[in-house]
Amino acid sequence: MVNTIAIGSLTLPDLIEKQQLQLTDDPQFFPEWRLPLPDLGEDEKQFLDRVQQDYFDQTRQGRVSEGLVKLVVVSPLLHLAGFYRIPFEVHLEESVQIEWSEAGEIWRGRIDALVVQDQFWMLVIESKGSALGIDQAIPQALGYMFTNPHPELPTYGFVTNGSSYGFIKLVQQPRPQYGVSDIMLLLPGRNCLYGVLAILKQIGSQLRKSV
């Protein structure tokens, strides 16, 4: 009998035990998020400055849902990175509910996921009642990434809650390993979306090689 585990209930210990998954800090494992990254044009930077301001304007009006994060931030990034153009196909997956217990508190949230070519998963997390960091969504991202029907190819993940952004790389063969990028924060006075877009373009160029 095959045991199935809901994506929303996955934890890193689950994946370590069931998939023999290991975290690697080898800088050569995940070079795609590091330099040299593609240069951005001034028009792209100006557009991302407007995206950042739109996001800040929405946060001043209250909590931003994962749907609004996708509309205001993620969709423009995917457009600029070229993921809406052939040969790529973007699919929306069913949302999953997550729950995290820490310091006697139970945090609940929801994750929306999009997938490009079965190799690049984008997760947008919404917290309810408390601030859930994107690190809490990494097990769910890896759970999705393990469903890649081509395990011989690397799979990438992108996780955000609107204010924080991180990337993941999973290689399943010859043994399951994953690496995680630095977390980038969207702060006034600096626009981390420049770096996010450059990494998305870099990953897009890697995916085109396998399409």
Residue, then its C-alpha position, 0 to 999 in steps of 0.5 A: m500500500v502506498n502512503t500519501i501525505a498531504i502537502g500542507s502537513l509536510t515537515l522537513p523531518d518527514l522529507i528527510e526520513k521518507q526521501q532521504l533528503q539532505l540540505t547542502d551548503d556547497p556553493q557549486f550546487f545552486p549557482e543559479w541564484r548567485l553572480p553572474l546574473p543577467d543585467l536588468g534594463e533601466d525600464e525594467k528597474q523603473f517598472l519594478d520600482r512601481v511594483q514595489q510602491d504598489y505593494f507598499d500602498q496595499t500593505r498600508q491598507g491592511r493585510v495583503s492576501e496571497g491572491l493580491v501578492k500574486l496579482v501585484v508582485v508575482s505576476p509582473l515578475l513572471h511577465l518580465a522574466g518571460f514565463y508567460r511566453i512559449p515554450f513555457e506553460v504556467h499552471l495554477e495548483e490547488s491551494v493547501q492549508i498549513e498549520w505551524s505550532e511554535a512557542g505555544e501558539i498555533w499559526r495557520g495559513r494558506i499556500d497558493a502554488l503555480v508550476v512552470q513546465d513541472q520544473f519550477w514551483m512558485l509558492v505564495i504564502e498567506s498568514k492568518g493571525s500571525a506572521l508566518g515566515i517563508d521558511q515555514a513553506i519550504p517543506q511544502a515547496l519541496g513536497y511539490m518539487f518531488t512530484n516532478p515527472h522527470p526526476e533526472l532534471p533539477t527542480y526549482g522553487f520560489v517562495t514568497n509572502g510578499s515581503s520576503y523572497g527565497f529560492i530552492k533547488l532540488v536534485q533527486q539523482p543520484r541522491p536527493q539534495y536541496g539548496v536554499s538561497d539567501i532570503m531577500l527582503l522588500l524594504p523601503g530605500r532598496n528594491c530586492l525585486y531587481g535581484v529576484l527578477a535576475i534570478l528568475k531570468q537565470i532559472g528561465s534560461q536553465l529551464r529552456k535548455s530542458v524544454 
